[in-house]
Amino acid sequence: MNRWFGSVRARTTVGATVVVAIALVVAGLAVVLLLRANLGEQADLRAEVAAREVAGQLASGTPYSALDLPDDEDHPVQVIGSGGRLRAASEDLKAISGTGSGAVRSAPSPSTTSDDDGDDRDGDAPGRGEISSHPGYSTGTATVDGRTGEYRFAALRVTTPAGETVTVYAGADLESAHAAVGTVTRAMLIGLPLLLAVVAGVTWLVTRRALRPVAAIRTELAEITAAGDLARRVPEPRTRDEVAHLAATTNATLSALERSVARQRGFVADASHELRSPIASLRTQLEVAAAHPELLDLDGLVDDVVRLQHLAADLLLLARLDAGDRPLAGEPVSLAELVREEADRRAGARVPVETDVAASPRVVGSRGRLSRVLGNLLDNAQRHAATVVRITLAQENGQAVVRVTDDGPGVPAADRERIFERFVRLDDARSRDEGGAGLGLAIARDLVRAHGGTLVSGETPEGGALFEVRLPIERIG
């Protein structure tokens, strides 16, 4: 049972059926109640019309014996005088309840009815009596011509021209109203299960059709997971609904995952290649030193160890950035101070560094990592510059802009994005000491992006390389 209800299709079908059932029951009850109330009002109206017809005759002075009473079965009539005395009643009325008086034979039939004192002067009394404007209503039973039924009675007080006050009770049969309500109720009771079955069946079929692409996506994802083939994609429906958007998003995720895995594999391969050379060099030097201690080159060993240390640190930093590492508690950093510090650190280098600080913007981030960005860019520029490296700082459109330029050969337009890839070195023929591992620019761009900025490569008017860093400045207030 739990497994069956674990299906979205089953839960949707049950939920839709329950909701429709509740709605239909509520609507059915409302219809029945409204129908009953409407038929009750009609019965009240029919009873009132019959009562007013008899009351009108009495008010005009018609004797009790000459009253023209409505049809006995449809509208039983009873006229009660003072003290509960029966003045007139329908001919076939045998028993009555709900009018306050059950008497139906205390007086002769309308054709012969007169009061007990022989007073038959009602018809001769001058003037016209009065009829109450607001009738009273009650529900009771009446036995007419051997059939007992439920009736709605209207009661009207009438004052005859002779001054006698009587109450006219006229009934309206409720059998037709009960029959109509019963017919509607039975129709609803019969139709409700059928309608719910149709709703459940349609919901089941529609949900199955709607979820068919989801099942196809799940199946394909399961196969991709089992095979480990990230080049495969899930089927995308031609519709423009949420399922199609889900499939498109899933394929985009698979594409990003495929690129990430390919990048990771390439990263591991390149890292292994870069680590192999200094490790092999160290091993060779140590083996030579073990065999010939007098040939031990300590400086070379130290250089290789330092290179390994730097490379390991770079790889660790890249791994942390790939894992989403961001500066948690950013602090205000003065870029002007960082620019001057990095330039002063390179005083006396082969290629001098000229600074041009036109503004003193402050950014929020990690001082150490921003210093690493400037250091990597200046190292790269000094490595390729001929005579001079320039670093400028300005503030433009709410951003801090740092530009590092050199007078070297520049970067070809086709390679200005590729140089930010990891382990990319455009000069493959240069020596290990001159070139580095090809991680400096990749680390610099990742660090700038982690601070919400951008790093792009360009060209100076003289043809040298240009690297431009843009960072959002600190917002005050």
C-alpha positions in Angstrom: 0.0 0.0 0.0 2.8 2.4 0.9 4.6 1.5 -2.2 1.5 2.2 -4.3 1.0 5.6 -2.6 4.6 6.4 -3.1 3.8 7.1 -6.8 3.3 10.7 -7.7 0.6 9.6 -10.2 -1.3 7.7 -7.4 -1.1 10.5 -5.0 -2.2 13.0 -7.6 -5.1 10.8 -8.6 -6.2 10.3 -5.0 -5.8 14.0 -4.1 -7.7 15.2 -7.2 -10.5 12.7 -6.5 -10.8 13.6 -2.9 -10.9 17.3 -3.7 -13.5 16.8 -6.4 -15.5 14.6 -4.1 -15.5 17.2 -1.3 -16.4 19.9 -3.8 -19.3 17.8 -5.3 -20.6 16.9 -1.8 -20.6 20.5 -0.7 -22.2 21.6 -4.0 -24.7 18.8 -3.8 -25.7 19.8 -0.3 -26.0 23.4 -1.3 -28.2 22.4 -4.3 -30.5 20.2 -2.2 -30.8 22.8 0.6 -31.6 25.5 -1.9 -34.1 23.3 -3.7 -35.7 22.4 -0.5 -35.9 26.1 0.6 -37.3 27.1 -2.8 -39.9 24.4 -2.8 -40.8 25.3 0.8 -41.3 28.9 -0.2 -43.5 27.8 -3.1 -45.5 25.7 -0.7 -45.9 28.7 1.6 -47.0 30.8 -1.3 -49.6 28.3 -2.5 -50.9 27.8 1.1 -51.1 31.6 1.5 -53.0 32.1 -1.8 -55.5 29.4 -0.8 -55.9 30.9 2.7 -56.4 34.4 1.2 -59.0 33.1 -1.2 -61.1 31.7 1.7 -60.3 34.8 3.9 -61.5 37.0 1.1 -64.8 35.2 0.9 -65.3 35.5 4.7 -64.3 39.2 4.7 -66.9 39.9 2.0 -69.6 38.4 4.2 -69.9 35.0 2.6 -71.6 32.6 5.1 -69.6 29.6 6.3 -72.1 27.3 4.6 -71.6 29.0 1.3 -67.7 29.1 1.3 -66.1 27.9 -2.0 -63.2 25.9 -0.6 -60.2 24.8 -2.7 -59.6 21.2 -3.7 -59.5 19.1 -0.6 -56.4 17.0 -1.4 -54.2 19.9 -2.6 -55.4 22.5 -0.1 -57.2 21.2 3.0 -58.9 24.2 4.7 -60.0 24.6 8.3 -61.7 27.8 9.8 -61.4 28.1 13.5 -63.4 30.6 15.5 -62.9 31.9 19.0 -62.4 29.3 21.7 -61.1 26.8 19.1 -64.6 26.4 17.7 -64.6 24.9 14.2 -66.6 27.1 11.8 -65.8 25.3 8.5 -63.5 22.6 7.0 -62.9 20.8 3.8 -65.5 18.1 3.0 -63.1 15.2 2.8 -60.8 16.3 5.6 -60.8 13.5 8.2 -57.9 14.5 10.5 -55.5 17.4 10.8 -52.5 18.4 13.0 -50.3 21.5 13.1 -53.1 24.1 13.1 -53.7 24.2 16.8 -57.0 22.4 16.5 -57.6 18.8 15.3 -61.3 19.2 15.1 -62.8 18.5 11.7 -66.4 17.5 12.5 -67.5 19.9 15.1 -69.6 21.6 12.5 -71.5 20.5 9.5 -70.0 20.5 6.1 -69.7 23.8 4.2 -72.9 23.0 2.3 -74.9 23.0 5.6 -72.6 24.8 8.1 -74.2 27.4 10.4 -73.5 28.4 14.0 -75.2 26.6 16.8 -77.5 29.4 17.6 -79.0 29.4 14.2 -77.2 32.7 13.5 -77.0 32.8 9.7 -76.9 36.5 9.2 -73.2 36.7 8.2 -74.1 36.9 4.6 -76.5 39.8 5.3 -74.1 41.9 7.4 -73.3 45.2 5.7 -69.7 46.3 5.0 -66.5 44.3 4.6 -64.3 42.6 7.2 -60.5 42.8 7.6 -57.8 40.3 6.8 -54.4 40.2 8.5 -51.5 41.2 6.2 -48.9 38.8 7.6 -49.8 35.1 7.6 -48.3 32.6 10.0 -46.9 29.3 8.8 -46.7 25.8 10.3 -46.1 22.3 9.2 -48.4 19.4 10.0 -50.3 16.5 8.6 -53.8 16.1 7.2 -55.8 13.0 6.2 -57.9 13.7 3.1 -60.0 11.1 1.5 -58.2 8.3 3.3 -54.6 9.6 2.5 -52.4 11.1 5.1 -49.8 13.5 3.9 -47.5 16.3 5.2 -48.7 19.9 4.5 -47.5 23.4 4.9 -50.2 25.5 6.5 -50.7 29.3 6.2 -52.8 30.9 8.9 -54.7 34.2 8.3 -56.8 36.0 10.9 -60.1 37.4 9.4 -62.7 39.6 10.9 -66.1 39.1 9.3 -68.5 42.0 8.6 -70.5 40.7 11.6 -67.5 41.4 13.8 -66.5 37.7 14.4 -62.7 37.0 14.3 -61.7 33.6 12.9 -58.5 32.0 11.7 -58.3 30.4 8.3 -55.8 27.5 7.9 -55.1 26.5 4.3 -52.5 23.8 3.5 -50.2 23.1 0.6 -49.2 19.5 -0.1 -45.4 18.9 0.5 -45.4 15.5 -1.2 -44.3 16.9 -4.6 -41.5 19.0 -2.9 -40.2 15.9 -1.0 -40.4 13.9 -4.2 -38.4 16.5 -6.1 -35.8 16.7 -3.4 -35.6 12.9 -3.1 -35.2 12.6 -6.9 -32.4 15.1 -7.0 -30.7 13.5 -4.0 -30.9 10.0 -5.5 -29.5 11.3 -8.8 -26.6 12.9 -7.0 -25.9 9.7 -5.0 -25.9 7.7 -8.2 -24.0 10.2 -10.3 -21.3 11.1 -7.7 -19.5 7.7 -7.7 -19.6 7.6 -11.5 -18.3 11.2 -11.8 -15.5 10.4 -9.3 -14.6 7.4 -11.2 -14.3 9.5 -14.4 -12.2 12.1 -12.6 -9.9 9.5 -11.1 -9.5 7.8 -14.5 -8.8 11.0 -16.4 -6.4 12.2 -13.7 -4.6 8.9 -13.8 -4.2 9.0 -17.6 -3.3 12.7 -17.8 -0.8 12.3 -15.0 0.8 9.3 -16.6 1.1 11.1 -19.8 2.6 14.2 -18.1 5.1 12.1 -16.1 6.2 10.0 -19.0 9.0 12.4 -19.9 10.1 12.5 -16.3 10.3 8.7 -16.3 12.4 8.9 -19.5 14.7 11.5 -17.9 15.1 9.3 -14.8 15.9 6.2 -16.8 18.5 8.0 -18.9 20.1 9.5 -15.8 20.3 6.1 -14.2 22.0 4.7 -17.3 24.4 7.7 -17.4 25.3 7.1 -13.8 25.8 3.4 -14.3 27.9 3.9 -17.5 29.7 7.0 -16.3 29.3 8.5 -19.7 28.7 12.2 -19.2 28.6 12.9 -22.9 25.0 11.5 -23.0 22.0 13.7 -22.5 18.5 13.2 -21.3 15.6 13.5 -23.8 14.0 16.9 -24.0 10.3 17.1 -24.7 9.1 19.4 -27.4 6.6 21.0 -25.0 7.4 24.3 -23.2 6.2 23.2 -19.8 8.1 22.6 -16.5 9.2 19.1 -17.6 10.9 20.5 -20.7 12.6 23.1 -18.5 13.7 20.3 -16.1 15.2 18.3 -19.0 17.0 21.4 -20.4 18.4 22.2 -16.9 19.4 18.6 -16.4 21.3 18.6 -19.7 23.0 21.9 -18.8 24.0 20.4 -15.5 25.4 17.4 -17.3 27.3 19.6 -19.7 28.8 21.6 -16.8 29.6 18.4 -15.0 31.3 17.0 -18.1 33.4 20.1 -18.5 34.3 20.0 -14.8 35.3 16.4 -15.0 37.3 17.0 -18.2 39.0 20.0 -16.6 39.7 18.0 -13.4 41.3 15.2 -15.4 43.3 17.6 -17.4 44.3 19.4 -14.2 45.4 16.2 -12.6 47.4 15.2 -15.8 49.1 18.6 -16.0 49.8 18.6 -12.3 51.4 15.2 -12.6 53.4 16.3 -15.5 54.6 19.4 -13.8 55.5 17.6 -10.6 57.3 14.8 -12.4 60.1 17.1 -13.7 61.3 18.6 -10.4 60.8 15.3 -8.6 62.9 13.5 -11.3 65.5 16.2 -11.1 65.7 15.9 -7.3 66.0 12.1 -7.5 68.8 12.4 -10.1 70.7 14.9 -8.0 70.3 12.8 -4.8 71.4 9.6 -6.6 74.5 11.4 -8.0 75.2 12.9 -4.5 74.9 9.5 -3.0 77.4 8.1 -5.4 79.6 11.2 -5.6 79.2 13.4 -2.5 81.7 15.9 -3.8 79.2 16.6 -6.7 76.3 17.5 -4.5 74.7 20.7 -5.8 72.8 22.1 -2.7 71.7 25.3 -4.6 70.1 23.2 -7.3 68.4 21.0 -4.7 67.1 24.0 -2.8 65.8 25.5 -6.1 63.9 22.4 -7.0 62.5 22.1 -3.5 61.3 25.7 -3.6 59.8 25.1 -7.0 58.0 22.1 -5.7 56.8 24.0 -2.7 55.4 26.8 -4.8 53.8 24.4 -7.2 52.1 22.5 -4.4 50.9 25.7 -2.8 49.4 26.8 -6.2 47.7 23.5 -6.7 46.2 23.6 -3.2 44.9 27.2 -3.7 43.3 26.2 -7.1 41.7 23.2 -5.5 40.3 25.4 -2.7 39.0 27.9 -5.3 37.4 25.1 -7.3 35.6 23.9 -4.1 34.0 27.3 -3.8 36.4 28.8 -1.2 35.6 32.5 -0.8 36.9 35.2 1.6 34.5 34.7 4.6 35.2 37.8 6.6 36.2 40.5 4.1 38.0 43.5 5.3 38.5 46.9 3.7 41.7 46.9 1.7 43.5 49.9 0.3 44.6 49.1 -3.2 46.9 52.1 -3.3 48.9 50.6 -0.4 49.0 47.2 -2.1 50.2 48.7 -5.4 53.0 50.6 -3.7 54.1 47.6 -1.6 54.3 45.3 -4.6 56.2 47.8 -6.6 58.7 48.5 -3.7 59.2 44.8 -3.3 60.6 44.6 -6.8 63.0 47.5 -6.4 66.3 46.6 -8.0 64.8 43.9 -10.3 66.0 43.4 -13.9 63.0 45.4 -15.1 61.9 48.4 -13.0 58.2 48.9 -12.0 56.7 52.3 -12.5 53.5 53.2 -10.6 50.8 55.7 -11.3 48.3 55.9 -8.5 45.5 58.4 -9.5 43.0 57.3 -6.8 42.9 55.5 -3.5 39.9 53.2 -3.7 39.1 50.6 -1.0 37.7 47.2 -1.7 36.4 44.5 0.6 38.2 41.2 0.5 41.3 39.3 1.5 44.4 41.5 1.6 46.7 38.5 1.1 44.8 37.2 -1.9 44.6 40.6 -3.6 48.3 41.0 -3.0 48.8 37.6 -4.7 46.9 38.9 -7.7 49.1 41.9 -8.1 52.2 39.8 -7.5 51.3 37.3 -10.2 50.5 40.0 -12.7 53.8 41.9 -12.0 55.8 38.6 -12.1 54.3 37.8 -15.5 54.9 41.3 -16.8 58.6 41.4 -15.6 59.2 38.0 -17.2 58.2 39.3 -20.6 59.0 43.0 -20.5 62.0 44.5 -22.3 62.8 47.6 -20.3 59.8 48.7 -18.1 56.6 47.5 -16.3 53.9 50.0 -15.4 51.1 49.6 -12.9 48.3 52.2 -12.7 45.4 52.5 -10.2 42.2 54.5 -11.0 38.5 54.6 -10.1 35.9 54.4 -12.8 32.1 54.0 -12.6 32.2 52.8 -9.0 35.0 50.3 -9.7 38.6 50.2 -8.8 40.7 49.6 -12.0 44.3 48.3 -11.9 46.2 48.0 -15.1 49.5 46.2 -15.5 51.4 46.8 -18.8 54.8 45.9 -20.2 56.8 46.8 -23.3 57.3 43.1 -24.3 56.0 41.3 -27.4 52.4 41.3 -26.1 49.8 38.5 -26.3 48.3 37.4 -29.6 44.6 38.2 -29.8 43.8 34.5 -30.3 45.5 33.6 -27.1 44.2 36.3 -24.8 41.7 34.0 -23.2 43.7 30.8 -23.4 46.5 32.3 -21.3 44.2 32.2 -18.3 43.8 28.4 -18.5 45.9 26.3 -16.2 49.3 25.1 -17.2 49.2 27.1 -20.4 52.6 28.6 -21.5 52.7 30.3 -24.9 56.5 30.0 -25.1 57.0 26.3 -25.1 60.7 26.6 -25.9 61.7 28.7 -22.9 63.4 27.1 -19.9 61.7 25.9 -16.7 63.3 28.7 -14.7 62.1 31.4 -17.1 58.6 30.2 -17.6 57.1 28.9 -14.4 54.3 26.3 -14.3 51.6 28.3 -16.1 49.4 28.7 -13.1 50.0 32.4 -12.2 47.4 34.0 -14.5 44.8 31.2 -13.8 45.2 31.8 -10.1 44.9 35.6 -10.5 41.7 35.4 -12.5 40.1 32.9 -10.0 41.0 35.2 -7.1 39.6 38.3 -8.8 36.4 36.5 -9.6 36.2 35.3 -5.9 36.2 39.1 -5.1 33.4 39.8 -7.5 35.7 41.4 -10.1 37.0 40.7 -13.6 40.5 40.2 -15.1 41.0 40.5 -18.9 44.0 40.7 -21.2 44.6 43.3 -23.9 47.2 45.3 -25.8 48.9 48.6 -25.1 49.2 51.2 -27.9 52.9 50.3 -28.2 52.0 46.6 -28.7 52.9 45.3 -25.2 50.7 43.2 -23.0 47.9 44.8 -20.9 46.2 43.1 -17.9 43.2 45.0 -16.5 41.6 44.2 -13.1 38.2 45.6 -12.1 36.9 45.3 -8.6 33.8 46.7 -6.9 34.8 49.4 -4.4 33.7 49.4 -0.8 30.2 50.9 -0.3 30.0 53.4 2.6 26.6 53.5 4.4 
